[in-house]
């Protein structure tokens, strides 16, 4: 009978450690992050898009071009904002909708942006 009680104890301990990892309640409080990367090359522009579920902040992370001495910025279109953001600058998006990133500059380019959707208010 002793091996059976050991097995039951093992299952009980496993259930205690596994159960919290399946819960999504913790993740809902953290919000969401979307990473966008757009490019342009000889075939044209390749924008990046994502859907947001509510107000968010978009930040231009980086921009690069193969053309020397060229500054590349992030061209962002989303609910409540449409414009160009330089590296490190942010803008607030007001409601749910589509966020689209394109590169702004010259040559073959790559640009990166981060979209932070805050957690729901309590």
C-alpha positions as CSV (number, residue, x, y, z in Angstrom):
1,X,0.0,0.0,0.0
2,X,2.9,2.3,0.5
3,X,3.9,2.7,-3.2
4,X,0.3,3.8,-4.0
5,X,0.4,6.6,-1.4
6,X,3.8,7.7,-2.8
7,X,2.3,7.9,-6.3
8,X,-0.7,9.8,-5.1
9,X,1.6,12.3,-3.3
10,X,3.6,12.7,-6.5
11,X,0.4,13.4,-8.6
12,X,-0.7,15.9,-6.0
13,X,2.6,17.8,-6.1
14,X,2.6,17.7,-9.9
15,X,-0.9,19.2,-10.0
16,X,0.1,22.0,-7.7
17,X,3.0,23.0,-9.9
18,X,1.2,22.6,-13.2
19,X,-2.1,24.2,-12.4
20,X,-0.8,27.8,-12.1
21,X,1.1,27.7,-15.3
22,X,-2.1,27.0,-17.3
23,X,-3.8,30.0,-15.9
24,X,-4.0,33.0,-18.2
25,X,-5.2,35.4,-15.5
26,X,-1.7,36.7,-14.8
27,X,-1.1,37.4,-18.5
28,X,-4.2,39.6,-18.9
29,X,-2.8,42.0,-16.3
30,X,0.4,42.5,-18.2
31,X,-0.9,43.8,-21.5
32,X,0.4,42.8,-24.9
33,X,3.4,43.7,-27.1
34,X,3.5,43.5,-30.8
35,X,6.8,43.8,-32.7
36,X,6.7,45.1,-36.3
37,X,9.4,45.1,-38.9
38,X,8.9,46.8,-42.3
39,X,11.3,46.8,-45.3
40,X,11.7,48.2,-48.7
41,X,13.7,46.8,-51.5
42,X,13.9,46.7,-55.3
43,X,10.4,45.2,-55.5
44,X,8.8,47.9,-53.4
45,X,7.6,48.5,-49.9
46,X,6.8,45.7,-47.5
47,X,4.8,47.2,-44.6
48,X,4.0,45.4,-41.4
49,X,0.6,45.5,-39.6
50,X,-1.1,44.3,-36.5
51,X,-4.5,44.6,-34.9
52,X,-4.8,46.2,-31.5
53,X,-7.7,45.7,-29.1
54,X,-7.7,49.1,-27.6
55,X,-5.6,52.2,-26.8
56,X,-1.8,51.6,-27.3
57,X,1.6,53.2,-27.6
58,X,3.7,52.8,-30.7
59,X,7.5,53.4,-30.4
60,X,10.0,53.6,-33.3
61,X,12.9,51.3,-32.3
62,X,15.3,51.5,-35.2
63,X,15.7,52.3,-38.9
64,X,18.5,51.4,-41.3
65,X,19.3,51.9,-44.9
66,X,22.0,50.6,-47.3
67,X,22.4,54.2,-48.5
68,X,25.2,55.9,-46.5
69,X,24.4,58.8,-44.3
70,X,20.6,58.3,-44.6
71,X,18.3,58.6,-41.7
72,X,15.4,56.1,-41.7
73,X,12.3,56.8,-39.6
74,X,9.1,54.9,-38.9
75,X,6.0,55.9,-40.8
76,X,3.1,54.8,-38.6
77,X,-0.6,54.8,-39.4
78,X,-3.1,53.8,-36.7
79,X,-6.3,54.8,-34.9
80,X,-5.7,58.4,-33.7
81,X,-2.2,58.9,-35.2
82,X,-0.7,59.1,-38.7
83,X,2.9,60.4,-39.1
84,X,6.6,59.8,-38.9
85,X,8.4,58.9,-35.7
86,X,12.2,59.2,-35.4
87,X,14.1,56.5,-33.5
88,X,13.1,56.4,-29.8
89,X,10.0,58.5,-30.2
90,X,6.5,57.3,-29.4
91,X,2.9,58.1,-30.2
92,X,-0.4,57.2,-28.6
93,X,-3.1,55.3,-30.5
94,X,-6.6,56.0,-29.2
95,X,-8.8,53.0,-29.9
96,X,-8.8,49.5,-31.3
97,X,-7.9,49.1,-35.0
98,X,-5.1,48.3,-37.4
99,X,-1.5,49.7,-36.9
100,X,0.6,49.8,-40.1
101,X,4.4,50.5,-40.2
102,X,6.3,51.6,-43.2
103,X,9.9,52.9,-43.5
104,X,10.5,56.6,-44.3
105,X,13.8,57.4,-45.9
106,X,15.9,56.5,-49.0
107,X,17.3,53.3,-50.4
108,X,16.7,49.8,-49.4
109,X,15.4,50.1,-45.8
110,X,14.4,48.2,-42.7
111,X,12.6,49.7,-39.7
112,X,11.3,48.3,-36.4
113,X,8.6,49.5,-34.1
114,X,7.0,48.2,-30.9
115,X,3.3,48.5,-30.1
116,X,2.4,48.2,-26.4
117,X,-1.2,47.6,-25.5
118,X,-1.7,48.3,-21.8
119,X,-3.5,45.9,-19.5
120,X,-7.2,46.4,-19.1
121,X,-8.1,48.9,-16.4
122,X,-9.7,47.6,-13.2
